[in-house]
């Protein structure tokens, strides 16, 4: 099962995919505001990664978590 680990915070399963998408959104906004291409690309990558695995998690009823 995937685990999203940040100091003092840990998430498993679908919550990890939501966290990945949230982090991607933050990075995307920061990248656009600060005009940093690498932050924007990293944000998009996290959003896509989190979204794909969240959809996979819902369609398989959590068996891919």
C-alpha angles and dihedrals in degrees: 000000000000117000127199107205126190122160107283091003133082130172133183135192120355092354088063090056091049089050091050090051091047091051089048091052092050092048091047093052092045090049092051094045095045092038092234113150095198092055091049092049092046090050092051091047092052092046093051093043093049093044095050094049092043090054089046090051093052095045093050093042093242098310091121094052 
